[in-house]
Amino acid sequence: MNLIPIENNHSLYRDIESGAVLNCSSSDYESYLQHKKLLLEKQDEIQSLKNEVSEIKDMMRLILSKLDSNS
């Protein structure tokens, strides 16, 4: 792969064959991976909270139905 550095940027290079711009900074890549991991953790936490709320709603329906049947 033939890469040419892009002016005024130490981590960006252009691939001569494809014309693609590549970021060759490992610290930028590590930062991206950490950010992605945090987003996935937040999504998991949100899904867990949704599941808990759903369980609470089901329990409330059950309680209400038992109260109605005793009346």
PQR file of N, CA, C, O and H, with PARSE charges and radii, in Angstrom:
ATOM      1  N   MET A   1       0.856  -1.162   0.000 -0.4000 1.5000
ATOM      2  CA  MET A   1       0.000   0.000   0.000 -0.0000 2.0000
ATOM      3  C   MET A   1       0.909   1.234   0.000  0.5500 1.7000
ATOM      4  O   MET A   1       1.760   1.381   0.877 -0.5500 1.4000
ATOM      5  N   ASN A   2       0.726   2.109  -0.975 -0.4000 1.5000
ATOM      6  CA  ASN A   2       1.503   3.342  -1.071 -0.0000 2.0000
ATOM      7  C   ASN A   2       0.719   4.478  -0.425  0.5500 1.7000
ATOM      8  O   ASN A   2      -0.377   4.819  -0.868 -0.5500 1.4000
ATOM      9  H   ASN A   2       0.034   1.990  -1.687  0.4000 1.0000
ATOM     10  N   LEU A   3       1.296   5.065   0.637 -0.4000 1.5000
ATOM     11  CA  LEU A   3       0.630   6.130   1.364 -0.0000 2.0000
ATOM     12  C   LEU A   3       1.422   7.425   1.250  0.5500 1.7000
ATOM     13  O   LEU A   3       2.652   7.429   1.315 -0.5500 1.4000
ATOM     14  H   LEU A   3       2.187   4.788   0.997  0.4000 1.0000
ATOM     15  N   ILE A   4       0.696   8.516   1.078 -0.4000 1.5000
ATOM     16  CA  ILE A   4       1.303   9.841   1.023 -0.0000 2.0000
ATOM     17  C   ILE A   4       0.747  10.639   2.199  0.5500 1.7000
ATOM     18  O   ILE A   4      -0.469  10.698   2.380 -0.5500 1.4000
ATOM     19  H   ILE A   4      -0.303   8.512   1.024  0.4000 1.0000
ATOM     20  N   PRO A   5       1.619  11.255   3.005 -0.5600 1.5000
ATOM     21  CA  PRO A   5       1.112  12.060   4.128  0.2800 2.0000
ATOM     22  C   PRO A   5       0.302  13.258   3.632  0.5500 1.7000
ATOM     23  O   PRO A   5       0.628  13.863   2.610 -0.5500 1.4000
ATOM     24  N   ILE A   6      -0.752  13.586   4.368 -0.4000 1.5000
ATOM     25  CA  ILE A   6      -1.579  14.744   4.044 -0.0000 2.0000
ATOM     26  C   ILE A   6      -0.990  15.946   4.784  0.5500 1.7000
ATOM     27  O   ILE A   6      -0.634  15.854   5.959 -0.5500 1.4000
ATOM     28  H   ILE A   6      -1.016  13.094   5.198  0.4000 1.0000
ATOM     29  N   GLU A   7      -0.893  17.071   4.078 -0.4000 1.5000
ATOM     30  CA  GLU A   7      -0.289  18.274   4.661 -0.0000 2.0000
ATOM     31  C   GLU A   7      -1.023  18.707   5.920  0.5500 1.7000
ATOM     32  O   GLU A   7      -2.243  18.573   6.020 -0.5500 1.4000
ATOM     33  H   GLU A   7      -1.182  17.146   3.123  0.4000 1.0000
ATOM     34  N   ASN A   8      -0.265  19.228   6.879 -0.4000 1.5000
ATOM     35  CA  ASN A   8      -0.782  19.808   8.116 -0.0000 2.0000
ATOM     36  C   ASN A   8      -1.534  18.820   9.002  0.5500 1.7000
ATOM     37  O   ASN A   8      -2.316  19.223   9.863 -0.5500 1.4000
ATOM     38  H   ASN A   8       0.725  19.336   6.798  0.4000 1.0000
ATOM     39  N   ASN A   9      -1.298  17.534   8.794 -0.4000 1.5000
ATOM     40  CA  ASN A   9      -1.920  16.531   9.657 -0.0000 2.0000
ATOM     41  C   ASN A   9      -0.963  15.361   9.793  0.5500 1.7000
ATOM     42  O   ASN A   9      -0.581  14.734   8.805 -0.5500 1.4000
ATOM     43  H   ASN A   9      -0.663  17.206   8.095  0.4000 1.0000
ATOM     44  N   HIS A  10      -0.581  15.077  11.034 -0.4000 1.5000
ATOM     45  CA  HIS A  10       0.433  14.055  11.282 -0.0000 2.0000
ATOM     46  C   HIS A  10      -0.082  12.622  11.215  0.5500 1.7000
ATOM     47  O   HIS A  10       0.717  11.690  11.129 -0.5500 1.4000
ATOM     48  H   HIS A  10      -0.892  15.587  11.836  0.4000 1.0000
ATOM     49  N   SER A  11      -1.389  12.426  11.251 -0.4000 1.5000
ATOM     50  CA  SER A  11      -1.896  11.054  11.291 -0.0000 2.0000
ATOM     51  C   SER A  11      -2.705  10.646  10.064  0.5500 1.7000
ATOM     52  O   SER A  11      -3.103   9.486   9.957 -0.5500 1.4000
ATOM     53  H   SER A  11      -2.039  13.183  11.320  0.4000 1.0000
ATOM     54  N   LEU A  12      -2.958  11.564   9.142 -0.4000 1.5000
ATOM     55  CA  LEU A  12      -3.750  11.241   7.956 -0.0000 2.0000
ATOM     56  C   LEU A  12      -2.849  11.022   6.744  0.5500 1.7000
ATOM     57  O   LEU A  12      -1.902  11.769   6.497 -0.5500 1.4000
ATOM     58  H   LEU A  12      -2.634  12.506   9.229  0.4000 1.0000
ATOM     59  N   TYR A  13      -3.184   9.963   5.995 -0.4000 1.5000
ATOM     60  CA  TYR A  13      -2.436   9.598   4.791 -0.0000 2.0000
ATOM     61  C   TYR A  13      -3.419   9.272   3.684  0.5500 1.7000
ATOM     62  O   TYR A  13      -4.536   8.824   3.942 -0.5500 1.4000
ATOM     63  H   TYR A  13      -3.953   9.357   6.196  0.4000 1.0000
ATOM     64  N   ARG A  14      -2.994   9.500   2.442 -0.4000 1.5000
ATOM     65  CA  ARG A  14      -3.826   9.149   1.290 -0.0000 2.0000
ATOM     66  C   ARG A  14      -3.228   7.923   0.615  0.5500 1.7000
ATOM     67  O   ARG A  14      -2.030   7.868   0.337 -0.5500 1.4000
ATOM     68  H   ARG A  14      -2.086   9.863   2.232  0.4000 1.0000
ATOM     69  N   ASP A  15      -4.090   6.941   0.357 -0.4000 1.5000
ATOM     70  CA  ASP A  15      -3.681   5.747  -0.380 -0.0000 2.0000
ATOM     71  C   ASP A  15      -3.674   6.106  -1.863  0.5500 1.7000
ATOM     72  O   ASP A  15      -4.700   6.511  -2.411 -0.5500 1.4000
ATOM     73  H   ASP A  15      -5.063   6.986   0.583  0.4000 1.0000
ATOM     74  N   ILE A  16      -2.534   5.962  -2.504 -0.4000 1.5000
ATOM     75  CA  ILE A  16      -2.394   6.357  -3.908 -0.0000 2.0000
ATOM     76  C   ILE A  16      -3.309   5.537  -4.808  0.5500 1.7000
ATOM     77  O   ILE A  16      -3.903   6.080  -5.740 -0.5500 1.4000
ATOM     78  H   ILE A  16      -1.701   5.633  -2.059  0.4000 1.0000
ATOM     79  N   GLU A  17      -3.429   4.253  -4.549 -0.4000 1.5000
ATOM     80  CA  GLU A  17      -4.202   3.366  -5.425 -0.0000 2.0000
ATOM     81  C   GLU A  17      -5.702   3.629  -5.354  0.5500 1.7000
ATOM     82  O   GLU A  17      -6.366   3.703  -6.388 -0.5500 1.4000
ATOM     83  H   GLU A  17      -2.946   3.812  -3.792  0.4000 1.0000
ATOM     84  N   SER A  18      -6.239   3.771  -4.153 -0.4000 1.5000
ATOM     85  CA  SER A  18      -7.689   3.917  -4.015 -0.0000 2.0000
ATOM     86  C   SER A  18      -8.132   5.364  -3.826  0.5500 1.7000
ATOM     87  O   SER A  18      -9.295   5.695  -4.056 -0.5500 1.4000
ATOM     88  H   SER A  18      -5.699   3.711  -3.313  0.4000 1.0000
ATOM     89  N   GLY A  19      -7.211   6.223  -3.411 -0.4000 1.5000
ATOM     90  CA  GLY A  19      -7.563   7.607  -3.132 -0.0000 2.0000
ATOM     91  C   GLY A  19      -8.165   7.805  -1.751  0.5500 1.7000
ATOM     92  O   GLY A  19      -8.537   8.920  -1.388 -0.5500 1.4000
ATOM     93  H   GLY A  19      -6.266   5.955  -3.225  0.4000 1.0000
ATOM     94  N   ALA A  20      -8.261   6.735  -0.985 -0.4000 1.5000
ATOM     95  CA  ALA A  20      -8.857   6.804   0.344 -0.0000 2.0000
ATOM     96  C   ALA A  20      -7.945   7.557   1.303  0.5500 1.7000
ATOM     97  O   ALA A  20      -6.721   7.502   1.186 -0.5500 1.4000
ATOM     98  H   ALA A  20      -7.959   5.829  -1.281  0.4000 1.0000
ATOM     99  N   VAL A  21      -8.557   8.261   2.254 -0.4000 1.5000
ATOM    100  CA  VAL A  21      -7.813   8.926   3.314 -0.0000 2.0000
ATOM    101  C   VAL A  21      -7.848   8.011   4.529  0.5500 1.7000
ATOM    102  O   VAL A  21      -8.921   7.593   4.965 -0.5500 1.4000
ATOM    103  H   VAL A  21      -9.551   8.305   2.349  0.4000 1.0000
ATOM    104  N   LEU A  22      -6.682   7.702   5.073 -0.4000 1.5000
ATOM    105  CA  LEU A  22      -6.561   6.776   6.193 -0.0000 2.0000
ATOM    106  C   LEU A  22      -6.019   7.488   7.417  0.5500 1.7000
ATOM    107  O   LEU A  22      -5.092   8.291   7.316 -0.5500 1.4000
ATOM    108  H   LEU A  22      -5.811   8.042   4.718  0.4000 1.0000
ATOM    109  N   ASN A  23      -6.593   7.197   8.563 -0.4000 1.5000
ATOM    110  CA  ASN A  23      -6.073   7.717   9.821 -0.0000 2.0000
ATOM    111  C   ASN A  23      -5.199   6.631  10.426  0.5500 1.7000
ATOM    112  O   ASN A  23      -5.693   5.555  10.764 -0.5500 1.4000
ATOM    113  H   ASN A  23      -7.346   6.545   8.645  0.4000 1.0000
ATOM    114  N   CYS A  24      -3.935   6.892  10.565 -0.4000 1.5000
ATOM    115  CA  CYS A  24      -2.973   5.895  11.048 -0.0000 2.0000
ATOM    116  C   CYS A  24      -2.573   6.131  12.493  0.5500 1.7000
ATOM    117  O   CYS A  24      -1.541   5.627  12.935 -0.5500 1.4000
ATOM    118  H   CYS A  24      -3.533   7.766  10.291  0.4000 1.0000
ATOM    119  N   SER A  25      -3.366   6.885  13.235 -0.4000 1.5000
ATOM    120  CA  SER A  25      -3.068   7.180  14.632 -0.0000 2.0000
ATOM    121  C   SER A  25      -3.643   6.089  15.526  0.5500 1.7000
ATOM    122  O   SER A  25      -4.857   5.884  15.565 -0.5500 1.4000
ATOM    123  H   SER A  25      -4.205   7.294  12.876  0.4000 1.0000
ATOM    124  N   SER A  26      -2.778   5.399  16.236 -0.4000 1.5000
ATOM    125  CA  SER A  26      -3.264   4.343  17.128 -0.0000 2.0000
ATOM    126  C   SER A  26      -3.997   4.936  18.329  0.5500 1.7000
ATOM    127  O   SER A  26      -4.917   4.310  18.856 -0.5500 1.4000
ATOM    128  H   SER A  26      -1.792   5.566  16.205  0.4000 1.0000
ATOM    129  N   SER A  27      -3.608   6.132  18.771 -0.4000 1.5000
ATOM    130  CA  SER A  27      -4.310   6.738  19.907 -0.0000 2.0000
ATOM    131  C   SER A  27      -5.737   7.138  19.514  0.5500 1.7000
ATOM    132  O   SER A  27      -6.657   7.006  20.321 -0.5500 1.4000
ATOM    133  H   SER A  27      -2.861   6.641  18.343  0.4000 1.0000
ATOM    134  N   ASP A  28      -5.929   7.623  18.288 -0.4000 1.5000
ATOM    135  CA  ASP A  28      -7.282   7.930  17.821 -0.0000 2.0000
ATOM    136  C   ASP A  28      -8.125   6.660  17.757  0.5500 1.7000
ATOM    137  O   ASP A  28      -9.304   6.675  18.112 -0.5500 1.4000
ATOM    138  H   ASP A  28      -5.182   7.731  17.632  0.4000 1.0000
ATOM    139  N   TYR A  29      -7.529   5.574  17.309 -0.4000 1.5000
ATOM    140  CA  TYR A  29      -8.249   4.302  17.208 -0.0000 2.0000
ATOM    141  C   TYR A  29      -8.628   3.798  18.600  0.5500 1.7000
ATOM    142  O   TYR A  29      -9.749   3.335  18.809 -0.5500 1.4000
ATOM    143  H   TYR A  29      -6.571   5.562  17.020  0.4000 1.0000
ATOM    144  N   GLU A  30      -7.694   3.887  19.551 -0.4000 1.5000
ATOM    145  CA  GLU A  30      -7.990   3.458  20.922 -0.0000 2.0000
ATOM    146  C   GLU A  30      -9.106   4.310  21.521  0.5500 1.7000
ATOM    147  O   GLU A  30      -9.975   3.794  22.224 -0.5500 1.4000
ATOM    148  H   GLU A  30      -6.783   4.263  19.380  0.4000 1.0000
ATOM    149  N   SER A  31      -9.082   5.603  21.246 -0.4000 1.5000
ATOM    150  CA  SER A  31     -10.131   6.502  21.726 -0.0000 2.0000
ATOM    151  C   SER A  31     -11.485   6.099  21.136  0.5500 1.7000
ATOM    152  O   SER A  31     -12.494   6.087  21.840 -0.5500 1.4000
ATOM    153  H   SER A  31      -8.375   6.022  20.675  0.4000 1.0000
ATOM    154  N   TYR A  32     -11.500   5.777  19.867 -0.4000 1.5000
ATOM    155  CA  TYR A  32     -12.734   5.328  19.205 -0.0000 2.0000
ATOM    156  C   TYR A  32     -13.260   4.052  19.861  0.5500 1.7000
ATOM    157  O   TYR A  32     -14.457   3.938  20.126 -0.5500 1.4000
ATOM    158  H   TYR A  32     -10.680   5.787  19.295  0.4000 1.0000
ATOM    159  N   LEU A  33     -12.371   3.096  20.124 -0.4000 1.5000
ATOM    160  CA  LEU A  33     -12.795   1.839  20.738 -0.0000 2.0000
ATOM    161  C   LEU A  33     -13.373   2.066  22.139  0.5500 1.7000
ATOM    162  O   LEU A  33     -14.370   1.444  22.506 -0.5500 1.4000
ATOM    163  H   LEU A  33     -11.398   3.189  19.910  0.4000 1.0000
ATOM    164  N   GLN A  34     -12.755   2.949  22.916 -0.4000 1.5000
ATOM    165  CA  GLN A  34     -13.270   3.251  24.252 -0.0000 2.0000
ATOM    166  C   GLN A  34     -14.643   3.906  24.172  0.5500 1.7000
ATOM    167  O   GLN A  34     -15.545   3.577  24.943 -0.5500 1.4000
ATOM    168  H   GLN A  34     -11.945   3.454  22.619  0.4000 1.0000
ATOM    169  N   HIS A  35     -14.793   4.827  23.240 -0.4000 1.5000
ATOM    170  CA  HIS A  35     -16.086   5.503  23.060 -0.0000 2.0000
ATOM    171  C   HIS A  35     -17.170   4.501  22.658  0.5500 1.7000
ATOM    172  O   HIS A  35     -18.289   4.545  23.170 -0.5500 1.4000
ATOM    173  H   HIS A  35     -14.061   5.094  22.614  0.4000 1.0000
ATOM    174  N   LYS A  36     -16.831   3.607  21.747 -0.4000 1.5000
ATOM    175  CA  LYS A  36     -17.791   2.595  21.302 -0.0000 2.0000
ATOM    176  C   LYS A  36     -18.181   1.673  22.459  0.5500 1.7000
ATOM    177  O   LYS A  36     -19.349   1.309  22.598 -0.5500 1.4000
ATOM    178  H   LYS A  36     -15.922   3.571  21.331  0.4000 1.0000
ATOM    179  N   LYS A  37     -17.208   1.297  23.284 -0.4000 1.5000
ATOM    180  CA  LYS A  37     -17.479   0.431  24.432 -0.0000 2.0000
ATOM    181  C   LYS A  37     -18.434   1.126  25.405  0.5500 1.7000
ATOM    182  O   LYS A  37     -19.364   0.500  25.914 -0.5500 1.4000
ATOM    183  H   LYS A  37     -16.259   1.592  23.171  0.4000 1.0000
ATOM    184  N   LEU A  38     -18.209   2.418  25.665 -0.4000 1.5000
ATOM    185  CA  LEU A  38     -19.091   3.171  26.559 -0.0000 2.0000
ATOM    186  C   LEU A  38     -20.512   3.249  26.013  0.5500 1.7000
ATOM    187  O   LEU A  38     -21.478   3.113  26.764 -0.5500 1.4000
ATOM    188  H   LEU A  38     -17.453   2.927  25.252  0.4000 1.0000
ATOM    189  N   LEU A  39     -20.638   3.466  24.710 -0.4000 1.5000
ATOM    190  CA  LEU A  39     -21.971   3.522  24.102 -0.0000 2.0000
ATOM    191  C   LEU A  39     -22.695   2.191  24.231  0.5500 1.7000
ATOM    192  O   LEU A  39     -23.889   2.156  24.527 -0.5500 1.4000
ATOM    193  H   LEU A  39     -19.853   3.576  24.100  0.4000 1.0000
ATOM    194  N   LEU A  40     -21.974   1.095  24.010 -0.4000 1.5000
ATOM    195  CA  LEU A  40     -22.595  -0.230  24.136 -0.0000 2.0000
ATOM    196  C   LEU A  40     -23.017  -0.499  25.574  0.5500 1.7000
ATOM    197  O   LEU A  40     -24.077  -1.079  25.812 -0.5500 1.4000
ATOM    198  H   LEU A  40     -21.003   1.124  23.769  0.4000 1.0000
ATOM    199  N   GLU A  41     -22.196  -0.081  26.535 -0.4000 1.5000
ATOM    200  CA  GLU A  41     -22.552  -0.266  27.938 -0.0000 2.0000
ATOM    201  C   GLU A  41     -23.805   0.533  28.293  0.5500 1.7000
ATOM    202  O   GLU A  41     -24.673   0.047  29.017 -0.5500 1.4000
ATOM    203  H   GLU A  41     -21.336   0.390  26.342  0.4000 1.0000
ATOM    204  N   LYS A  42     -23.896   1.767  27.777 -0.4000 1.5000
ATOM    205  CA  LYS A  42     -25.081   2.587  28.032 -0.0000 2.0000
ATOM    206  C   LYS A  42     -26.318   1.956  27.414  0.5500 1.7000
ATOM    207  O   LYS A  42     -27.387   1.957  28.025 -0.5500 1.4000
ATOM    208  H   LYS A  42     -23.190   2.162  27.189  0.4000 1.0000
ATOM    209  N   GLN A  43     -26.183   1.417  26.209 -0.4000 1.5000
ATOM    210  CA  GLN A  43     -27.324   0.758  25.560 -0.0000 2.0000
ATOM    211  C   GLN A  43     -27.769  -0.461  26.369  0.5500 1.7000
ATOM    212  O   GLN A  43     -28.967  -0.705  26.512 -0.5500 1.4000
ATOM    213  H   GLN A  43     -25.315   1.416  25.713  0.4000 1.0000
ATOM    214  N   ASP A  44     -26.812  -1.225  26.898 -0.4000 1.5000
ATOM    215  CA  ASP A  44     -27.151  -2.380  27.723 -0.0000 2.0000
ATOM    216  C   ASP A  44     -27.870  -1.946  28.995  0.5500 1.7000
ATOM    217  O   ASP A  44     -28.831  -2.584  29.423 -0.5500 1.4000
ATOM    218  H   ASP A  44     -25.839  -1.027  26.782  0.4000 1.0000
ATOM    219  N   GLU A  45     -27.396  -0.857  29.594 -0.4000 1.5000
ATOM    220  CA  GLU A  45     -28.017  -0.348  30.815 -0.0000 2.0000
ATOM    221  C   GLU A  45     -29.446   0.119  30.532  0.5500 1.7000
ATOM    222  O   GLU A  45     -30.352  -0.146  31.322 -0.5500 1.4000
ATOM    223  H   GLU A  45     -26.615  -0.339  29.246  0.4000 1.0000
ATOM    224  N   ILE A  46     -29.647   0.796  29.433 -0.4000 1.5000
ATOM    225  CA  ILE A  46     -30.990   1.259  29.061 -0.0000 2.0000
ATOM    226  C   ILE A  46     -31.913   0.069  28.835  0.5500 1.7000
ATOM    227  O   ILE A  46     -33.060   0.086  29.281 -0.5500 1.4000
ATOM    228  H   ILE A  46     -28.911   1.011  28.791  0.4000 1.0000
ATOM    229  N   GLN A  47     -31.431  -0.964  28.149 -0.4000 1.5000
ATOM    230  CA  GLN A  47     -32.250  -2.149  27.903 -0.0000 2.0000
ATOM    231  C   GLN A  47     -32.612  -2.838  29.216  0.5500 1.7000
ATOM    232  O   GLN A  47     -33.735  -3.311  29.391 -0.5500 1.4000
ATOM    233  H   GLN A  47     -30.499  -0.978  27.786  0.4000 1.0000
ATOM    234  N   SER A  48     -31.650  -2.890  30.135 -0.4000 1.5000
ATOM    235  CA  SER A  48     -31.906  -3.492  31.443 -0.0000 2.0000
ATOM    236  C   SER A  48     -32.992  -2.717  32.192  0.5500 1.7000
ATOM    237  O   SER A  48     -33.886  -3.313  32.792 -0.5500 1.4000
ATOM    238  H   SER A  48     -30.737  -2.506  29.993  0.4000 1.0000
ATOM    239  N   LEU A  49     -32.908  -1.392  32.153 -0.4000 1.5000
ATOM    240  CA  LEU A  49     -33.932  -0.574  32.809 -0.0000 2.0000
ATOM    241  C   LEU A  49     -35.297  -0.772  32.167  0.5500 1.7000
ATOM    242  O   LEU A  49     -36.303  -0.832  32.873 -0.5500 1.4000
ATOM    243  H   LEU A  49     -32.182  -0.908  31.666  0.4000 1.0000
ATOM    244  N   LYS A  50     -35.352  -0.873  30.856 -0.4000 1.5000
ATOM    245  CA  LYS A  50     -36.611  -1.123  30.163 -0.0000 2.0000
ATOM    246  C   LYS A  50     -37.207  -2.453  30.606  0.5500 1.7000
ATOM    247  O   LYS A  50     -38.413  -2.555  30.830 -0.5500 1.4000
ATOM    248  H   LYS A  50     -34.534  -0.825  30.282  0.4000 1.0000
ATOM    249  N   ASN A  51     -36.363  -3.468  30.730 -0.4000 1.5000
ATOM    250  CA  ASN A  51     -36.843  -4.784  31.165 -0.0000 2.0000
ATOM    251  C   ASN A  51     -37.401  -4.718  32.584  0.5500 1.7000
ATOM    252  O   ASN A  51     -38.438  -5.312  32.877 -0.5500 1.4000
ATOM    253  H   ASN A  51     -35.384  -3.385  30.548  0.4000 1.0000
ATOM    254  N   GLU A  52     -36.707  -3.991  33.466 -0.4000 1.5000
ATOM    255  CA  GLU A  52     -37.173  -3.869  34.845 -0.0000 2.0000
ATOM    256  C   GLU A  52     -38.517  -3.140  34.916  0.5500 1.7000
ATOM    257  O   GLU A  52     -39.404  -3.542  35.669 -0.5500 1.4000
ATOM    258  H   GLU A  52     -35.864  -3.508  33.228  0.4000 1.0000
ATOM    259  N   VAL A  53     -38.665  -2.075  34.137 -0.4000 1.5000
ATOM    260  CA  VAL A  53     -39.933  -1.336  34.115 -0.0000 2.0000
ATOM    261  C   VAL A  53     -41.049  -2.245  33.603  0.5500 1.7000
ATOM    262  O   VAL A  53     -42.167  -2.208  34.116 -0.5500 1.4000
ATOM    263  H   VAL A  53     -37.944  -1.748  33.526  0.4000 1.0000
ATOM    264  N   SER A  54     -40.752  -3.044  32.611 -0.4000 1.5000
ATOM    265  CA  SER A  54     -41.746  -3.968  32.076 -0.0000 2.0000
ATOM    266  C   SER A  54     -42.170  -4.983  33.141  0.5500 1.7000
ATOM    267  O   SER A  54     -43.354  -5.297  33.263 -0.5500 1.4000
ATOM    268  H   SER A  54     -39.843  -3.074  32.194  0.4000 1.0000
ATOM    269  N   GLU A  55     -41.227  -5.484  33.892 -0.4000 1.5000
ATOM    270  CA  GLU A  55     -41.546  -6.421  34.971 -0.0000 2.0000
ATOM    271  C   GLU A  55     -42.418  -5.760  36.026  0.5500 1.7000
ATOM    272  O   GLU A  55     -43.374  -6.366  36.510 -0.5500 1.4000
ATOM    273  H   GLU A  55     -40.265  -5.229  33.793  0.4000 1.0000
ATOM    274  N   ILE A  56     -42.101  -4.535  36.382 -0.4000 1.5000
ATOM    275  CA  ILE A  56     -42.887  -3.802  37.376 -0.0000 2.0000
ATOM    276  C   ILE A  56     -44.313  -3.597  36.866  0.5500 1.7000
ATOM    277  O   ILE A  56     -45.274  -3.749  37.620 -0.5500 1.4000
ATOM    278  H   ILE A  56     -41.324  -4.042  35.989  0.4000 1.0000
ATOM    279  N   LYS A  57     -44.447  -3.254  35.595 -0.4000 1.5000
ATOM    280  CA  LYS A  57     -45.786  -3.071  35.019 -0.0000 2.0000
ATOM    281  C   LYS A  57     -46.573  -4.372  35.058  0.5500 1.7000
ATOM    282  O   LYS A  57     -47.765  -4.371  35.363 -0.5500 1.4000
ATOM    283  H   LYS A  57     -43.666  -3.130  34.982  0.4000 1.0000
ATOM    284  N   ASP A  58     -45.911  -5.478  34.750 -0.4000 1.5000
ATOM    285  CA  ASP A  58     -46.594  -6.773  34.802 -0.0000 2.0000
ATOM    286  C   ASP A  58     -47.046  -7.097  36.224  0.5500 1.7000
ATOM    287  O   ASP A  58     -48.146  -7.612  36.425 -0.5500 1.4000
ATOM    288  H   ASP A  58     -44.942  -5.478  34.502  0.4000 1.0000
ATOM    289  N   MET A  59     -46.206  -6.799  37.203 -0.4000 1.5000
ATOM    290  CA  MET A  59     -46.572  -7.052  38.593 -0.0000 2.0000
ATOM    291  C   MET A  59     -47.753  -6.179  39.008  0.5500 1.7000
ATOM    292  O   MET A  59     -48.657  -6.640  39.704 -0.5500 1.4000
ATOM    293  H   MET A  59     -45.312  -6.381  37.039  0.4000 1.0000
ATOM    294  N   MET A  60     -47.741  -4.931  38.583 -0.4000 1.5000
ATOM    295  CA  MET A  60     -48.848  -4.031  38.908 -0.0000 2.0000
ATOM    296  C   MET A  60     -50.159  -4.526  38.280  0.5500 1.7000
ATOM    297  O   MET A  60     -51.212  -4.459  38.915 -0.5500 1.4000
ATOM    298  H   MET A  60     -47.006  -4.557  38.017  0.4000 1.0000
ATOM    299  N   ARG A  61     -50.100  -5.011  37.063 -0.4000 1.5000
ATOM    300  CA  ARG A  61     -51.301  -5.558  36.415 -0.0000 2.0000
ATOM    301  C   ARG A  61     -51.832  -6.756  37.200  0.5500 1.7000
ATOM    302  O   ARG A  61     -53.038  -6.896  37.399 -0.5500 1.4000
ATOM    303  H   ARG A  61     -49.245  -5.065  36.547  0.4000 1.0000
ATOM    304  N   LEU A  62     -50.924  -7.609  37.638 -0.4000 1.5000
ATOM    305  CA  LEU A  62     -51.322  -8.777  38.414 -0.0000 2.0000
ATOM    306  C   LEU A  62     -51.982  -8.355  39.724  0.5500 1.7000
ATOM    307  O   LEU A  62     -53.023  -8.893  40.101 -0.5500 1.4000
ATOM    308  H   LEU A  62     -49.944  -7.495  37.476  0.4000 1.0000
ATOM    309  N   ILE A  63     -51.382  -7.401  40.408 -0.4000 1.5000
ATOM    310  CA  ILE A  63     -51.953  -6.909  41.673 -0.0000 2.0000
ATOM    311  C   ILE A  63     -53.334  -6.311  41.427  0.5500 1.7000
ATOM    312  O   ILE A  63     -54.277  -6.592  42.167 -0.5500 1.4000
ATOM    313  H   ILE A  63     -50.537  -6.964  40.101  0.4000 1.0000
ATOM    314  N   LEU A  64     -53.450  -5.495  40.397 -0.4000 1.5000
ATOM    315  CA  LEU A  64     -54.741  -4.880  40.094 -0.0000 2.0000
ATOM    316  C   LEU A  64     -55.813  -5.915  39.732  0.5500 1.7000
ATOM    317  O   LEU A  64     -56.970  -5.796  40.134 -0.5500 1.4000
ATOM    318  H   LEU A  64     -52.684  -5.267  39.796  0.4000 1.0000
ATOM    319  N   SER A  65     -55.410  -6.913  38.981 -0.4000 1.5000
ATOM    320  CA  SER A  65     -56.386  -7.956  38.617 -0.0000 2.0000
ATOM    321  C   SER A  65     -56.832  -8.745  39.841  0.5500 1.7000
ATOM    322  O   SER A  65     -57.995  -9.140  39.922 -0.5500 1.4000
ATOM    323  H   SER A  65     -54.470  -7.010  38.654  0.4000 1.0000
ATOM    324  N   LYS A  66     -55.940  -8.983  40.791 -0.4000 1.5000
ATOM    325  CA  LYS A  66     -56.315  -9.708  42.010 -0.0000 2.0000
ATOM    326  C   LYS A  66     -57.222  -8.839  42.885  0.5500 1.7000
ATOM    327  O   LYS A  66     -58.160  -9.333  43.511 -0.5500 1.4000
ATOM    328  H   LYS A  66     -54.995  -8.663  40.725  0.4000 1.0000
ATOM    329  N   LEU A  67     -56.929  -7.555  42.916 -0.4000 1.5000
ATOM    330  CA  LEU A  67     -57.795  -6.656  43.686 -0.0000 2.0000
ATOM    331  C   LEU A  67     -59.183  -6.575  43.075  0.5500 1.7000
ATOM    332  O   LEU A  67     -60.179  -6.541  43.798 -0.5500 1.4000
ATOM    333  H   LEU A  67     -56.168  -7.154  42.407  0.4000 1.0000
ATOM    334  N   ASP A  68     -59.258  -6.544  41.764 -0.4000 1.5000
ATOM    335  CA  ASP A  68     -60.557  -6.511  41.070 -0.0000 2.0000
ATOM    336  C   ASP A  68     -61.352  -7.789  41.301  0.5500 1.7000
ATOM    337  O   ASP A  68     -62.572  -7.748  41.464 -0.5500 1.4000
ATOM    338  H   ASP A  68     -58.449  -6.572  41.177  0.4000 1.0000
ATOM    339  N   SER A  69     -60.663  -8.916  41.314 -0.4000 1.5000
ATOM    340  CA  SER A  69     -61.377 -10.185  41.487 -0.0000 2.0000
ATOM    341  C   SER A  69     -61.859 -10.371  42.914  0.5500 1.7000
ATOM    342  O   SER A  69     -62.806 -11.124  43.141 -0.5500 1.4000
ATOM    343  H   SER A  69     -59.672  -8.949  41.181  0.4000 1.0000
ATOM    344  N   ASN A  70     -61.239  -9.711  43.882 -0.4000 1.5000
ATOM    345  CA  ASN A  70     -61.669  -9.800  45.293 -0.0000 2.0000
ATOM    346  C   ASN A  70     -62.824  -8.840  45.590  0.5500 1.7000
ATOM    347  O   ASN A  70     -63.478  -8.966  46.625 -0.5500 1.4000
ATOM    348  H   ASN A  70     -60.469  -9.099  43.698  0.4000 1.0000
ATOM    349  N   SER A  71     -63.073  -7.908  44.717 -0.4000 1.5000
ATOM    350  CA  SER A  71     -64.141  -6.911  44.974 -0.0000 2.0000
ATOM    351  C   SER A  71     -65.506  -7.439  44.629  0.5500 1.7000
ATOM    352  O   SER A  71     -66.500  -6.730  44.786 -0.5500 1.4000
ATOM    353  H   SER A  71     -62.542  -7.806  43.876  0.4000 1.0000
TER
END
